[in-house]
């Protein structure tokens, strides 16, 4: 061995994470599953999570089945190990629950009340001490508490997030739904997040009949055919705890039958008293028909997101007059075309929500200098504003400068996203290499000026500057092809 070899060997050993004593003990115990199972009765609570993880990764399903019966915590967050457990593991866990539920006398250590199959954010599996693990699981989610109020007699709650994106459910979820349906008297299936994409109405109805609508907190639905609305509408009205709705909503009806379908669907919004976040992505059909939706809203919204649409002045007036937006904290109008709309309705809308608005996103709304200047007085009243995104608009440096210098009252603003001003784009007459150089130099100069203004005003924001872009064909200037000024019309 050379002189350098011991050092390299030592460095190699330092970079390799050695197994902990708990991991070594778990591996040793699982070499004999019978011994592991017999030791569960006296196993300290803090050893259950690492042993369960070891049994999970080693495929010791009989040990998993036994551990479920002796689990010393109120919740088993199985979804934290894998978003979708494999069918063998799920059958082992459910098999252990079956043995628990079949016992007339509760075992001494039976504390398990919730099987959580969600991809939980709490890092329970990284906790090693019993005290920390108990603390982690002591605070139950809102949906679980609401489930307990609705279903106090159920011995077990199974929490799950469902994403229906195929024509049929996969085998794991099909098995789980069948298992819970057969044990309806003792097992309550709690679905907090439901996403419906590309699934036939028949299968959607089949799933909705197996979950409790009152448990759903978040619903995401892809564009539905109007023929499906009548089937889905009653279920929406039963989602009384719904907090977030993501739905492109319905295209403008063209016949009396379609109008009835739409009215039946939107009327259910009156029952959603806990709705706080409404997202309408790719709503390319909303022109002059927002009033029907917002007349039915009863809950005060905190977030309103309308994207990829074209709104008229009537729509903006409708929004500003709706009682449901008076406490709005986030307004997201990304890619909403306001090209032919007077800015007065938008100004009134911003004034309406000025007391509470924290986030405003008007990215890619085809705003020009005069448009931003028109809403500046309303922006000055948004004293709670924390994030402002005005990128991908046709603005010059002078109006961006005006925005910064005339808004000293925006004390809470911490993030600003701005476009490269149109001033930096050269006109015709230069080859691409020189044009690219001019754009880059102009961009750097604009950013430096913006930061200088903020420094002079004593403001400390996080500023993100979008790269110079070819505004007409959505290309960055680094891509090949001729560069043209956004002001120029094509030949």
DASULJO-V920800 format. One record per residue. PHI is phi in whole degrees, -180 to 180 (999 if undefined). PSI is psi in whole degrees, 0 to 359 (* if undefined). Layout:
PHI PSI
PHI PSI
//
This chain:
999 129
-79 173
-64 329
-82 342
-66 319
-60 321
-63 316
-66 323
-66 319
-66 319
-63 321
-63 318
-68 328
-72 325
-80 344
-89 126
-78 114
-72 153
-66 141
-75 166
-62 325
-64 316
-65 318
-64 319
-65 320
-64 315
-61 318
-64 318
-67 323
-79 354
-64 337
-128 98
-61 323
-61 317
-65 319
-62 316
-66 319
-69 338
-85 352
-64 328
-61 327
-111 6
-71 130
-60 148
-59 324
-69 347
-90 347
-64 310
-58 310
-65 325
-69 322
-64 317
-62 318
-66 318
-66 325
-65 311
-73 334
-89 354
73 27
-87 77
-69 328
-66 323
-66 319
-59 316
-60 318
-71 323
-67 326
-60 320
-69 333
-108 10
-57 124
-89 4
-113 162
-72 335
-131 139
-111 99
-82 69
-62 328
-64 341
-72 341
-87 325
-159 131
-55 321
-128 102
-66 150
-70 161
-65 326
-66 316
-64 315
-61 318
-64 323
-65 315
-65 314
-67 328
-63 319
-64 321
-66 322
-59 316
-65 324
-66 311
-67 335
-79 346
-81 131
-74 327
-106 124
-66 133
-60 154
-59 323
-99 12
-74 108
-123 352
-68 122
-122 339
-135 127
-102 110
-101 110
-100 10
-78 160
-81 78
-64 143
-80 336
-70 128
-85 64
-61 321
-73 350
-93 357
-89 135
-110 333
-90 145
-62 322
-63 316
-68 319
-64 317
-63 319
-63 322
-63 324
-100 1
-69 320
-88 115
-92 151
-63 160
-59 317
-62 322
-66 319
-62 318
-66 326
-64 319
-64 323
-70 324
-81 325
-128 65
-70 341
-87 349
-75 136
-76 334
-143 141
-116 131
-109 115
-98 134
-152 150
-106 129
-110 134
-125 106
-96 89
-118 3
-120 174
-66 330
-136 160
-71 152
-74 170
-63 323
-63 309
-70 325
-61 316
-64 318
-65 315
-62 320
-66 319
-63 314
-69 324
-64 323
-74 345
-122 36
-58 330
-72 338
-122 346
-123 130
-110 123
-90 118
-112 110
-104 113
-89 325
-124 125
-125 123
-118 128
-120 109
-133 131
53 42
-122 142
-66 148
-55 325
-64 317
-73 325
-61 314
-62 322
-62 318
-71 316
-62 331
-73 347
-103 349
-110 162
-92 110
-57 329
-67 347
-87 342
-72 124
-101 331
-134 129
-126 125
-120 124
-130 132
-78 165
-50 124
-99 148
-71 148
-63 333
-67 340
-87 343
-62 318
-62 324
-69 320
-84 331
-54 312
-60 325
-66 321
-61 318
-65 337
-86 351
-83 66
-71 344
-103 9
-60 129
-110 330
-131 128
-124 121
-114 111
-156 131
-72 352
63 192
-112 140
-64 153
-55 123
-67 146
-113 349
-137 169
-64 322
-64 317
-66 324
-61 322
-67 320
-61 314
-64 316
-63 321
-65 323
-71 307
-66 333
-64 336
-70 342
-63 336
-62 335
-89 354
-93 75
-75 346
-104 5
-65 125
-122 336
-128 123
-123 118
-117 128
-124 82
-79 150
51 43
-90 73
-81 9
-124 13
-85 355
-51 124
61 21
-133 18
-72 332
-60 324
-63 320
-70 312
-77 342
-67 333
-89 348
-77 132
-113 335
-86 147
-75 118
-78 147
-104 331
-131 130
-130 122
-127 118
-126 119
-129 154
53 52
-139 175
-126 115
-104 142
-96 173
-61 325
-62 320
-63 316
-66 323
-64 318
-59 316
-63 315
-66 335
-93 353
-78 127
-62 338
-73 348
-107 8
-67 339
-113 24
-64 132
-104 332
-133 126
-123 115
-117 110
-119 36
-57 134
58 31
-96 122
-79 120
-120 24
-59 317
-105 19
-107 138
-65 144
-79 353
-60 313
-61 323
-67 322
-62 317
-64 320
-61 314
-66 323
-65 326
-66 323
-103 11
-59 326
-71 336
-121 345
-64 127
-114 333
-134 127
-129 126
-127 110
-120 38
-63 135
57 44
-103 11
58 43
-86 140
-109 176
-53 313
-63 328
-67 313
-67 322
-62 327
-68 329
-99 359
-57 317
-59 323
-71 321
-62 325
-65 340
-90 352
-86 74
-70 342
-93 3
-62 126
-111 332
-139 132
-135 126
-124 113
-123 20
-73 169
59 39
-126 166
-92 73
-117 148
-99 168
-65 329
-63 321
-77 327
-65 319
-62 319
-64 321
-60 316
-73 314
-74 336
-105 15
-128 52
-68 346
-83 356
-82 68
-68 333
-91 353
-64 122
-121 347
-140 126
-128 131
-118 117
-123 153
-86 160
-68 131
-67 153
-64 339
-57 333
-83 351
-85 120
-75 154
-82 183
-63 161
114 354
-119 150
-75 168
-60 322
-63 316
-71 324
-64 317
-62 318
-63 317
-65 318
-63 316
-65 318
-65 319
-65 322
-64 315
-63 320
-66 319
-64 318
-64 317
-63 320
-66 318
-62 314
-65 325
-65 319
-61 316
-64 321
-65 319
-64 326
-83 354
72 28
-103 141
-125 92
-110 158
-87 117
-109 129
-119 124
-105 125
-71 147
-63 151
-55 134
-130 155
-84 101
-67 342
-93 334
-127 18
56 42
-115 146
-75 157
-71 349
-75 342
-72 158
-73 162
115 159
-67 141
-94 133
-128 149
-71 138
-62 339
-78 342
-83 145
-93 148
-66 154
-68 *
//
